[in-house]
Amino acid sequence: MGRNMRTAIGLLLAILMAQPALCAQFGSGHKSEEQIARMTPDQRVEEFCKEHARHLFSFHDEYEDLLKGYLFKDGLKVIPQVIREIEAYDPTRRESAGQQKFRRYEAAVFILSQFDWHVFRVRAFAEGRQAIEALKRSSENHRIAHLNSKEDEEYEMRRRYELHLSYIRQLEGNSFKDEFMQKTLKTRYNISLSDEELSAFVNYLIEKDPYYPSWSKVKSELLVNPEQYYQAYLEYKAKNSEPKRSR
């Protein structure tokens, strides 16, 4: 085993061994399901963001899944607190730029992306568009923090800025799940959609049923149950191929 490999393994072991210390520092802090059920939507968002901020590495998937289940039931009621968590992080201000603020901001964006993936397209609703606007308003602060970062922070701040922009692109445009739908239509039905054609079809789906992300799960980058998407595409093509009536 080479020296570099031994060093890498040693670092990995050190990180894994440090995890209990991190947990002990913040405390597990987990609520019972009965307590979560009694929470308001705002409180559940706060708890999800706190959980993300508590642990550098997520070894509590069951707890996060439990919280997500309740957040999905809350639906659009979670958006006001999501926006507050996003706006609380400002990388240009020392009091608002700490790791805890960043991790909570990151969790809030994760909530939006999870809705986009599993439940509904966020941009289909006024509340969701407000959350996207909150992200866009903070873009300049992310850019400034990246440009003004010190040499030892430059990589991390650039990474955060680029991720921030990618969050907005996904929420405003075609999501990863839309791209898997595109791949599934090609693989299962030999239907090839350009990115532009995919965007037009996605806009149709949002108008038809903004909850279309919930129609199917994804496995190995393909939709598990694609039939409803296929039927929607046939309807979309039929409507767009109909000759327009002259007035």
ZIFEN-V851757 format. One record per backbone hydrogen bond with DSSP energy under -0.5 kcal/mol. NH is the residue of the N-H (numbers start at 1). CO is the residue of the C=O. E is the energy in kcal/mol with one decimal. If there is no record, write none. Layout:
# ZIFEN-V851757
<<NH & CO & E> <NH & CO & E>>
This chain:
# ZIFEN-V851757
<<6 & 2 & -2.3> <7 & 3 & -2.4> <8 & 4 & -2.5> <9 & 5 & -2.6> <10 & 6 & -2.3> <11 & 7 & -2.4> <12 & 8 & -2.4> <13 & 9 & -2.6> <14 & 10 & -2.1> <15 & 11 & -2.3> <16 & 12 & -2.5> <17 & 13 & -2.6> <18 & 14 & -1.5> <19 & 15 & -0.9> <19 & 16 & -0.6> <22 & 18 & -2.1> <23 & 19 & -2.6> <24 & 20 & -2.7> <25 & 21 & -2.2> <26 & 22 & -2.0> <27 & 23 & -2.7> <36 & 32 & -2.3> <37 & 33 & -2.7> <38 & 34 & -1.2> <39 & 35 & -0.6> <39 & 36 & -1.0> <44 & 40 & -2.2> <45 & 41 & -2.1> <46 & 42 & -2.3> <47 & 43 & -2.5> <48 & 44 & -2.3> <49 & 45 & -2.5> <50 & 46 & -2.7> <51 & 47 & -2.5> <52 & 48 & -2.0> <53 & 49 & -2.0> <54 & 50 & -1.9> <55 & 51 & -1.0> <59 & 57 & -1.0> <64 & 60 & -2.2> <65 & 61 & -2.9> <66 & 62 & -2.0> <67 & 63 & -2.3> <68 & 64 & -2.8> <69 & 65 & -2.2> <70 & 66 & -1.5> <71 & 67 & -2.6> <72 & 68 & -2.9> <73 & 69 & -1.4> <74 & 70 & -2.0> <75 & 71 & -1.8> <77 & 74 & -1.7> <78 & 75 & -1.9> <79 & 76 & -1.3> <82 & 78 & -2.0> <83 & 79 & -2.7> <84 & 80 & -1.8> <85 & 81 & -2.3> <86 & 82 & -2.1> <87 & 83 & -2.7> <88 & 84 & -1.4> <89 & 85 & -0.6> <89 & 86 & -1.0> <90 & 88 & -0.6> <90 & 96 & -2.0> <93 & 90 & -1.9> <96 & 93 & -1.5> <97 & 93 & -0.6> <97 & 94 & -0.9> <102 & 98 & -2.3> <103 & 99 & -2.8> <104 & 100 & -2.0> <105 & 101 & -2.4> <106 & 102 & -2.8> <107 & 103 & -2.0> <108 & 104 & -2.2> <109 & 105 & -2.2> <110 & 106 & -2.0> <111 & 107 & -2.0> <112 & 108 & -1.6> <113 & 109 & -2.4> <114 & 110 & -2.4> <115 & 111 & -2.1> <116 & 112 & -2.4> <117 & 113 & -1.7> <118 & 114 & -2.9> <119 & 115 & -2.2> <120 & 115 & -1.3> <121 & 210 & -2.4> <122 & 120 & -0.6> <124 & 121 & -1.6> <125 & 122 & -1.5> <129 & 125 & -2.4> <130 & 126 & -1.7> <131 & 127 & -1.5> <132 & 128 & -2.1> <133 & 129 & -2.3> <134 & 130 & -1.9> <135 & 131 & -1.8> <136 & 132 & -2.3> <137 & 133 & -2.5> <138 & 134 & -1.3> <139 & 136 & -1.0> <142 & 138 & -1.8> <143 & 139 & -2.3> <144 & 140 & -2.7> <145 & 141 & -2.4> <146 & 142 & -1.9> <147 & 143 & -2.4> <148 & 144 & -2.4> <149 & 146 & -0.9> <153 & 150 & -1.5> <154 & 150 & -1.3> <157 & 153 & -2.5> <158 & 154 & -2.3> <159 & 155 & -2.5> <160 & 156 & -2.3> <161 & 157 & -2.2> <162 & 158 & -2.8> <163 & 159 & -2.4> <164 & 160 & -2.4> <165 & 161 & -2.1> <166 & 162 & -2.0> <167 & 163 & -2.3> <168 & 164 & -1.7> <169 & 165 & -2.3> <170 & 166 & -2.3> <171 & 167 & -2.3> <172 & 168 & -2.5> <173 & 169 & -2.1> <179 & 175 & -1.8> <180 & 176 & -1.9> <181 & 177 & -2.1> <182 & 178 & -2.4> <183 & 179 & -2.1> <184 & 180 & -2.5> <185 & 181 & -2.6> <186 & 182 & -1.5> <187 & 183 & -2.7> <188 & 184 & -3.4> <189 & 184 & -0.6> <189 & 185 & -1.3> <190 & 186 & -1.0> <191 & 185 & -2.3> <192 & 190 & -0.6> <193 & 191 & -0.6> <198 & 194 & -2.8> <199 & 195 & -2.2> <200 & 196 & -1.8> <201 & 197 & -2.2> <202 & 198 & -2.9> <203 & 199 & -2.3> <204 & 200 & -1.7> <205 & 201 & -2.5> <206 & 202 & -2.6> <207 & 203 & -1.8> <208 & 204 & -2.6> <209 & 205 & -3.6> <212 & 209 & -1.8> <214 & 119 & -0.8> <214 & 211 & -1.9> <215 & 212 & -1.9> <216 & 213 & -0.7> <219 & 222 & -2.9> <222 & 219 & -1.3> <224 & 217 & -2.7> <229 & 226 & -0.5> <230 & 226 & -2.4> <231 & 227 & -2.7> <232 & 228 & -2.0> <233 & 229 & -2.2> <234 & 230 & -2.2> <235 & 231 & -2.2> <236 & 232 & -2.5> <237 & 233 & -2.8> <238 & 234 & -2.3> <239 & 235 & -2.4> <240 & 236 & -2.0> <241 & 237 & -1.2> <242 & 238 & -0.7>>
